[in-house]
């Protein structure tokens, strides 16, 4: 098996062990984003899915500009959605980096491949 394939397997195995640990926080952040999006949608008079769409577009810092909150309260909540999305992205990046680091450490600690040894 190639080294890249082994590293990929180790990475996914580590990712599977880390995801259950951060899943409660991950779920809480997504739930907060959706709830705030629905609240902003209600305050602004948008449709149900427009509020959810706005929350994810704002939270992922894409910001197309097709839905713009007019009320001051909605704008403050949009800032909270933005920070929540940044936390969500940082959490996902952190577990990815941690899984890759653990996979690389495991690779370094494993003995040399017997097929490649002369």
C-alpha positions in Angstrom: 0.0 0.0 0.0 1.3 3.4 -0.9 2.4 5.8 1.9 -0.2 8.4 0.8 -2.9 5.8 1.1 -1.7 4.8 4.5 -1.5 8.4 5.7 -5.0 9.1 4.3 -6.4 6.0 6.3 -4.7 7.2 9.5 -6.1 10.7 8.9 -9.7 9.5 8.5 -9.3 7.1 11.5 -8.2 10.0 13.7 -10.9 12.2 12.3 -13.5 9.6 13.2 -12.2 9.6 16.8 -12.2 13.4 17.1 -15.6 14.2 15.6 -17.6 12.6 18.4 -15.7 14.7 20.9 -16.5 18.0 19.3 -19.9 17.1 18.0 -21.9 18.7 20.9 -20.1 22.0 20.4 -20.4 21.7 16.6 -24.2 21.0 16.9 -24.7 23.9 19.3 -23.0 26.4 16.9 -25.1 25.2 14.0 -28.2 25.3 16.1 -27.4 28.8 17.2 -26.8 30.0 13.6 -30.1 28.5 12.4 -32.0 29.9 15.3 -30.6 33.4 14.9 -31.2 33.2 11.1 -34.8 32.3 11.7 -35.1 35.1 14.2 -33.6 37.6 11.8 -35.9 36.3 9.0 -38.9 36.8 11.3 -37.9 40.3 12.2 -37.2 41.3 8.6 -40.3 39.6 7.3 -38.4 37.1 5.1 -39.6 33.6 4.2 -38.6 30.6 6.4 -35.8 29.3 4.2 -34.5 32.8 3.5 -33.6 33.2 7.2 -31.7 29.9 7.2 -30.0 30.7 3.9 -29.0 34.1 5.3 -27.6 32.5 8.4 -25.3 30.1 6.5 -24.2 32.6 3.9 -23.4 35.1 6.7 -21.9 32.5 9.0 -19.6 31.1 6.3 -18.6 34.7 5.5 -19.7 34.5 1.9 -22.1 37.4 2.1 -23.7 37.6 -1.4 -25.7 40.7 -0.5 -29.0 39.4 -1.8 -30.5 39.5 1.7 -29.6 42.5 3.8 -31.0 43.1 7.3 -32.5 46.6 7.7 -33.2 46.7 11.4 -30.5 47.5 14.0 -31.4 44.4 16.0 -31.1 42.2 13.0 -27.7 43.7 12.1 -26.4 43.0 15.6 -27.7 39.4 15.4 -26.0 39.1 11.9 -22.7 40.0 13.5 -23.2 37.3 16.1 -24.0 34.8 13.3 -20.7 35.9 11.6 -18.7 35.2 14.7 -20.5 31.9 15.2 -19.6 30.9 11.7 -15.9 31.8 12.3 -15.9 29.7 15.4 -17.5 26.8 13.5 -14.9 27.1 10.7 -12.1 27.3 13.2 -13.3 24.2 15.1 -13.5 22.2 11.9 -10.0 23.3 10.8 -8.6 22.5 14.3 -9.9 18.9 14.3 -8.6 18.5 10.7 -5.1 19.8 11.7 -5.2 17.6 14.9 -6.1 14.5 12.9 -3.4 15.2 10.3 -0.8 15.8 13.1 -1.8 12.5 14.9 -1.6 10.6 11.6 1.8 12.0 10.8 3.0 11.2 14.3 1.7 7.6 14.0 3.5 7.3 10.6 6.8 8.5 12.2 6.5 6.1 15.1 5.7 3.1 12.9 8.6 0.9 11.8 9.9 1.1 8.2 8.0 -0.8 5.6 9.5 -4.3 5.4 8.8 -4.4 1.6 11.1 -1.4 1.0 13.9 -2.5 3.3 16.8 -3.9 1.2 
